[in-house]
Amino acid sequence: MTGIVVLAAASDPRPDDNNVVAGWVGFAVLIALIIAVVFILRSFTKQLKKVDKAEQAGVYGDKPADADSEPPTTTERDR
């Protein structure tokens, strides 16, 4: 039984800490994820701006906001 453990330990050498690296593929994946998050955040910001403009125009059943008046507060909007 001990012979099997010795053979298994000898046939499966542990890599050195300097031999294990992410490399260029890991770096490229990280950069691609960062770029994707930036594009998603930009798109999300644009969509929120569209929602604000639509709300001010009265698309959601509220009264359209006048150019001179202030936007309604949450308590006025909930009435």
C-alpha positions as CSV (number, residue, x, y, z in Angstrom):
1,M,0.0,0.0,0.0
2,T,2.8,2.4,0.8
3,G,4.4,1.6,-2.6
4,I,1.3,3.1,-4.3
5,V,1.5,6.3,-2.4
6,V,5.2,6.6,-3.1
7,L,4.6,6.0,-6.9
8,A,1.8,8.5,-7.0
9,A,3.9,11.2,-5.3
10,A,6.8,10.5,-7.6
11,S,4.7,10.6,-10.8
12,D,2.9,13.9,-9.9
13,P,5.5,16.5,-9.2
14,R,4.3,19.7,-7.7
15,P,5.0,22.8,-9.9
16,D,7.4,25.5,-8.7
17,D,5.8,28.8,-7.7
18,N,7.7,30.6,-10.5
19,N,6.3,28.2,-13.1
20,V,2.7,29.0,-12.5
21,V,1.6,32.3,-14.2
22,A,-1.5,33.6,-15.8
23,G,0.3,34.8,-18.9
24,W,-0.9,36.9,-21.7
25,V,-4.2,35.1,-22.0
26,G,-5.2,35.9,-18.5
27,F,-4.1,39.5,-19.0
28,A,-6.2,39.8,-22.3
29,V,-9.3,38.3,-20.5
30,L,-8.9,40.8,-17.7
31,I,-8.7,43.7,-20.1
32,A,-11.6,42.5,-22.2
33,L,-13.8,42.3,-19.0
34,I,-12.8,45.8,-18.0
35,I,-13.7,47.1,-21.5
36,A,-17.0,45.2,-21.4
37,V,-17.9,46.7,-18.0
38,V,-17.1,50.3,-19.3
39,F,-19.4,49.8,-22.3
40,I,-22.2,48.4,-20.1
41,L,-22.0,51.3,-17.7
42,R,-22.1,53.8,-20.5
43,S,-25.1,52.2,-22.0
44,F,-26.8,52.1,-18.6
45,T,-26.2,55.8,-18.1
46,K,-27.7,56.6,-21.5
47,Q,-30.8,54.5,-20.7
48,L,-31.2,56.3,-17.4
49,K,-31.0,59.7,-19.2
50,K,-33.7,58.5,-21.6
51,V,-36.0,57.5,-18.7
52,D,-35.5,60.9,-17.1
53,K,-36.4,62.7,-20.3
54,A,-39.5,60.5,-20.8
55,E,-40.6,61.1,-17.2
56,Q,-40.3,64.9,-17.7
57,A,-42.3,64.6,-20.9
58,G,-45.1,62.8,-19.0
59,V,-44.8,59.4,-20.8
60,Y,-45.4,57.5,-17.6
61,G,-48.8,59.1,-16.8
62,D,-47.4,62.0,-14.8
63,K,-48.0,65.6,-15.7
64,P,-45.3,66.9,-18.1
65,A,-42.8,69.0,-16.2
66,D,-42.7,72.6,-17.3
67,A,-39.3,74.1,-18.2
68,D,-39.6,76.7,-15.4
69,S,-40.9,74.4,-12.7
70,E,-38.9,72.2,-10.4
71,P,-39.2,68.4,-10.7
72,P,-41.8,66.9,-8.3
73,T,-40.6,65.4,-5.1
74,T,-41.4,61.8,-4.3
75,T,-44.3,62.7,-2.0
76,E,-45.9,64.9,-4.7
77,R,-45.4,62.2,-7.3
78,D,-47.0,59.5,-5.2
79,R,-50.3,61.4,-4.7
